[in-house]
Amino acid sequence: MRFVCIDFETANSSRNSACSLGIAVVDNLTIVETRSWLIRPPRLHFSYRNVQIHGITKDDVKDEPQFDVLWQDIFEQLGNSPLIAHNASFDMSVLVNLLQHFNLEIPSNDTACTYVLSKKLLPHLPNHKLKTIAKNLNIKMVRHHEAESDAIACAEIAINICKQYQELHPVSVAYKLGISPKTITEYHQRAEKNKNNKVNNWPEPIRVSEINPQSISFDESHPFFGKKVVVTGALDGMDRREVMQIVVDLGGTCTTSVSKKTDVLIVGTQTSHNLIHESKSSKQLKAELLISQGYPIHIMTANEFIVMTGNDLPF
């Protein structure tokens, strides 16, 4: 039984900003081929945090093909095989957003997530990051956050999981464990729903529980690590979802309302109504009230956020 493990690296918080893809093809529980591609993102903007993670810069990809040029070659490797990733909600979302952006046909492959499966197999571990699981299973990683290397590590983990449960691919393991794996079509349907909300000028619902980190390792020294953060308004060049994604990628936790437990309130551009009436958002007013009562909430401006995270404005 054949399946393909994939790993995307992205240039910034946008899900269509893939700058690298690595794959590892598994057949009968043996890795039979690995490949990688450098990709020029649609918008050649690299955030400081992402470069810190994977080391790829805009100079590395400025002369590389965009995803639509590479897709036929990539699709020939993927075929109709189940697609596996570590933190699949991220990688499959990147794939779907790229296909949408370039108006390419959406395949209907089954998917599975080694992060979710490893939590069932190895519940005793302190965390289920790719590097942690690889170390526990004595899997050698050549270079963490290099797409091909991470895809290979994902494949080795998937093979180990399959052998433990005596199955030939991770999708079967998921069903055995009572987990209903998604197809790429289901990821596409969710993306289409969000897209339609934007087209019809409805405010896109933001469920903080669905904003997952693009990496499963964090810099614990970063000021956002472990902090509870609320975002109000939008920053120049980034909407609230993008800002929240950056916070989560840095190890913070986003919440939708200000409370006594809030550590940081990031204040961006307010709604047109607030701007016309020169008023503050309700979140900022509540934060100021709590601060006056002695709660150590830090109100952060857009410029302060940009400097702290290295996310220079994309123009």
C-alpha positions in Angstrom: 0.0 0.0 0.0 1.4 3.4 -1.1 1.1 6.7 0.8 3.0 10.0 0.6 4.2 12.1 3.5 4.4 15.8 2.8 5.8 18.9 4.5 5.4 22.5 3.5 7.5 25.5 4.7 5.9 28.9 4.3 7.2 32.4 3.7 4.8 34.1 6.0 1.5 33.6 7.9 -0.5 33.3 4.6 -1.5 29.7 3.8 -0.7 30.2 0.1 2.9 31.4 0.8 4.6 28.0 0.4 8.3 28.4 -0.3 9.3 24.7 -0.1 7.7 21.3 -0.3 9.3 18.0 0.6 7.8 14.5 0.1 8.6 11.0 1.1 6.9 8.2 -0.8 6.2 5.0 1.2 5.3 1.7 -0.4 4.7 -1.5 1.6 6.1 0.4 4.7 9.4 1.2 3.0 10.5 4.7 1.9 11.1 4.3 -1.8 11.6 7.9 -3.0 12.1 11.4 -1.6 12.0 14.8 -3.3 11.9 18.5 -2.6 11.0 21.7 -4.4 11.8 25.3 -3.8 8.7 27.5 -4.6 8.4 31.2 -5.3 5.3 32.4 -3.3 2.7 34.5 -5.0 3.7 37.4 -2.8 7.5 37.6 -2.2 7.3 38.6 1.4 9.2 36.6 4.1 8.5 37.2 7.7 11.4 37.2 10.1 9.9 34.5 12.3 9.4 32.1 9.3 13.0 32.6 8.1 14.2 31.9 11.7 12.4 28.6 11.5 13.4 27.2 8.1 16.3 29.5 6.9 14.8 30.1 3.5 14.9 33.7 2.3 13.3 35.5 -0.7 16.7 35.4 -2.4 16.6 31.6 -2.3 13.3 31.4 -4.2 13.0 34.6 -6.3 14.1 32.8 -9.4 12.2 29.5 -8.7 8.9 28.5 -10.4 5.6 29.3 -8.7 3.4 26.5 -7.5 1.2 26.2 -10.6 4.3 25.6 -12.8 5.4 22.8 -10.4 2.0 21.2 -9.7 2.0 18.7 -12.6 5.3 17.3 -11.4 4.2 17.3 -7.8 0.8 15.7 -8.6 2.6 12.9 -10.5 4.3 12.0 -7.3 1.2 12.3 -5.1 -1.2 10.6 -7.4 -4.3 9.3 -5.6 -2.3 8.0 -2.6 -3.2 9.0 1.0 -1.4 12.1 2.0 0.2 12.1 5.5 1.7 15.1 7.4 2.7 15.9 10.9 0.1 18.6 11.9 -1.9 17.8 8.8 -4.3 20.6 9.4 -1.5 23.0 8.5 0.0 21.2 5.5 -3.3 20.3 3.9 -4.6 23.8 4.3 -1.5 25.1 2.6 -2.0 22.7 -0.3 -5.7 23.7 -0.7 -5.0 27.4 -0.5 -2.3 27.1 -3.2 -4.6 25.1 -5.5 -7.4 27.7 -4.9 -5.1 30.6 -5.6 -4.0 29.2 -8.9 -7.4 27.8 -9.9 -6.1 24.2 -10.0 -8.3 21.2 -9.7 -8.7 19.9 -6.1 -7.8 16.2 -5.7 -9.8 14.0 -3.3 -7.0 12.1 -1.6 -7.5 10.8 1.9 -5.3 12.3 4.6 -4.0 11.5 8.1 -2.0 13.2 10.7 1.0 11.6 12.5 0.8 14.3 15.2 -2.7 13.1 16.1 -1.9 9.4 15.8 1.3 9.7 17.8 -0.6 11.2 20.7 -2.6 7.9 20.8 0.5 5.7 20.4 2.8 7.6 22.8 0.6 9.4 25.4 3.4 9.4 27.9 5.6 11.9 26.0 5.8 15.5 27.3 4.8 16.8 23.8 4.3 15.4 20.4 6.5 17.6 18.3 8.1 16.0 15.3 11.6 16.2 16.8 10.4 14.7 20.1 8.7 11.7 18.5 11.6 11.1 16.2 14.0 11.1 19.2 11.7 8.7 21.1 11.6 6.3 18.1 15.3 6.6 17.4 14.7 8.3 14.0 17.6 10.4 12.8 16.6 13.8 11.5 19.1 15.3 9.1 17.8 18.9 9.5 14.7 19.9 11.3 12.4 22.3 9.4 14.0 21.4 6.1 11.0 20.2 4.1 12.4 16.9 2.7 14.0 16.0 6.0 10.8 16.6 7.9 8.8 14.6 5.3 11.2 11.7 5.8 10.9 11.9 9.6 7.1 12.0 9.2 7.3 8.9 7.0 9.4 7.0 9.5 7.0 7.9 12.2 4.1 6.8 10.0 5.8 3.5 9.3 6.4 2.9 13.0 2.8 3.6 13.8 1.5 1.3 11.0 3.7 -1.5 12.3 2.5 -1.0 15.8 -1.1 -1.3 14.7 -0.4 -3.9 12.0 -1.8 -1.8 9.2 -0.4 -0.8 5.8 -1.1 2.9 5.9 -2.0 5.6 8.6 -5.5 6.2 7.3 -6.4 2.6 8.3 -4.8 3.2 11.7 -6.9 6.3 12.2 -10.1 4.4 11.5 -8.9 1.6 13.9 -8.5 4.3 16.6 -11.9 5.8 16.0 -10.5 8.9 14.3 -12.3 10.1 11.2 -9.5 11.4 8.9 -10.4 14.2 6.4 -10.1 14.2 2.7 -8.5 17.1 0.8 -12.0 17.8 -0.5 -13.2 18.5 3.1 -10.3 20.9 3.6 -11.3 22.6 0.4 -14.9 22.9 1.4 -13.8 24.7 4.6 -11.6 27.1 2.6 -14.4 27.7 0.1 -16.8 28.6 3.0 -14.3 31.2 4.3 -13.7 32.5 0.8 -17.5 33.0 0.3 -17.8 34.8 3.5 -15.2 37.3 2.3 -16.8 37.7 -1.1 -20.2 38.4 0.5 -18.6 41.0 2.9 -19.5 38.9 5.9 -17.0 39.1 8.7 -15.1 35.8 8.5 -15.7 33.9 11.7 -12.5 33.4 13.6 -12.4 30.3 15.8 -9.3 30.5 17.9 -9.4 26.7 18.4 -8.8 26.3 14.6 -5.7 28.5 14.5 -3.0 26.0 14.8 0.8 26.7 14.9 2.7 26.3 11.7 5.5 24.7 13.7 5.3 22.5 16.7 8.5 24.0 18.3 8.7 27.4 19.9 11.3 29.9 21.1 10.4 29.9 24.8 12.4 33.2 25.3 10.1 35.2 23.0 7.8 37.7 24.8 4.7 36.1 23.4 5.5 32.6 24.6 2.9 31.4 27.1 1.0 34.7 27.0 -2.8 35.1 26.6 -3.3 37.6 23.8 -6.4 39.4 22.4 -6.4 41.2 19.0 -8.7 44.1 18.2 -8.9 45.8 14.8 -6.5 45.0 12.0 -2.8 45.9 11.4 -1.7 47.5 8.2 -1.2 44.7 5.7 -2.5 41.9 8.0 -6.0 41.0 9.1 -6.8 39.8 12.6 -6.5 36.1 11.6 -2.9 36.7 10.3 -2.0 38.5 13.5 -3.4 35.7 15.6 -1.6 33.1 13.5 1.7 34.9 14.2 1.0 35.0 18.0 0.1 31.3 18.0 3.3 30.5 16.0 5.3 32.2 18.7 3.8 30.0 21.4 1.1 32.4 22.6 -2.6 31.7 23.1 -5.3 33.8 21.4 -8.6 34.5 23.1 -11.6 36.5 21.8 -12.3 38.6 24.8 -10.4 40.7 27.3 -10.4 39.3 30.9 -8.4 39.5 34.1 -6.2 36.7 32.6 -5.3 38.6 29.5 -1.6 39.5 29.2 -1.5 41.5 25.9 -4.1 43.4 23.9 -2.9 44.2 20.4 -4.6 47.3 19.0 -4.9 47.8 15.3 -7.1 49.9 13.0 -10.6 50.1 14.4 -13.9 49.8 12.5 -15.0 52.8 10.3 -17.7 53.6 13.0 -15.1 53.8 15.7 -12.7 55.9 13.5 -15.5 58.4 12.6 -16.5 58.9 16.2 -12.9 58.8 17.4 -13.8 56.1 19.9 -11.9 53.1 21.2 -13.0 49.5 20.8 -14.9 47.8 23.6 -11.9 45.5 24.1 -9.5 48.4 24.6 -11.9 50.1 27.0 -12.2 47.0 29.1 -8.4 46.5 29.1 -8.0 50.1 30.3 -10.5 49.5 33.1 -8.7 46.3 34.2 -5.4 48.1 34.1 -6.8 50.8 36.4 -7.8 48.1 38.8 -4.2 46.8 38.9 -4.2 44.0 36.3 -0.9 44.0 34.3 -2.3 44.0 30.8 0.0 45.4 28.2 -1.8 47.4 25.4 0.4 46.9 22.3 0.3 49.2 19.2 0.6 47.9 15.6 4.1 49.2 15.3 5.2 47.6 18.5 3.8 44.3 17.3 5.6 44.6 14.0 8.9 45.4 15.6 8.5 42.6 18.2 7.7 39.9 15.7 9.9 41.0 12.8 6.9 41.2 10.5 7.9 44.2 8.3 5.0 45.6 6.4 4.5 43.8 3.1 5.1 46.6 0.6 
